[in-house]
Amino acid sequence: MALAYRLTYTFDYGTELNNGHTYVQIHRYSEDVQTPKDLNGLNQGVTFTLDSNDDEMFGPIKSQICTVNLFSESNFEFLKFVNAVKSEWRIKVFKGGTSSSNLIYTGYNVISDYSEAYVQAPYPVQLTFTDGIS
């Protein structure tokens, strides 16, 4: 098979009321085709913040950071994000459905921001992605 972004993880949260349901897909750049694994996200599954770039030249252009809040069901479940190469993982966040018209964010893994708790599973984990604009 050829290299391509393959759907690896999915999860959703929220309610259907007023299209409040959010769908998250995490893809891996790989040759392997596999059945996507459903993950357990926290109530606030994803949060978005603007990168605080203080560069005067590019100050008006800010990258959007997406933080994914998950439960790790086993120790080191997401260790593969630590060893990832740049842009190996891609996230797509949809609001109200999974059609392309509902896509609100696409980003790529930020390797340096990964951490796991030193406690027995399950425990919360945060993964960070950026849209890479600036």
ABEGO torsion letter per residue (X at the ends): XBBBBBBABBBBBEBABGGABBBBBBBBBBABBBBBBBBBBBABABBBBBBBBABAAAAABBBBBBBBBBBBABBGAAAAAAABBBGABBBBBBBGEABAAABABBBBBBAAABBBBBBBOBBBBBBBBBAGAX
